[in-house]
Amino acid sequence: MSVPDTHATHGPVPPAAANRALTEAEVGLVRHMLGNGNADAQQYLGQLDLLEVTPWRCGCGCSSIDFQVRGRPPAPAGVHILGDVVFGTGDDLAGIFIFSSQSMLSGIEVVGLTGAAPSFLPSPDMLRPWSDAAGTGTG
Ligand SMILES: [Zn+2]
């Protein structure tokens, strides 16, 4: 997939000590996306209790986050999509996907579809399938 230049999918890997716990909202979002994702997404629900958010922030200012499974090395580069949906409407239409790398949950990325990538993470009730992305019937 194409990503704007300012929107880096992966940054330098910081020390694990700087990681933080997921917020309740992030836990709910991960749980929802895995529970409604691809066929192999649900097997990653077991990693949720061990999941941490790394200090990495996307240079474009969006709300994409990277994960690290506690006690494991940082997930290596590489993106395996586990769930991929959209949220927002019109100029705020955005895509969001959760991904793994080598069987470790690796992050959530947001992508602006009509404008800049959003600076917040959506709640589960905001998420819609790609077939409902634009209402144009092209999906
Ligand atoms: Zn970004």
Boltz pocket constraint, residues with backbone or C-beta under 6 A from the ligand:
constraints:
  - pocket:
      binder: B
      contacts: [[A, 6], [A, 7], [A, 8], [A, 58], [A, 59], [A, 60], [A, 61], [A, 62], [A, 63], [A, 64], [A, 110], [A, 117]]
      max_distance: 6.0
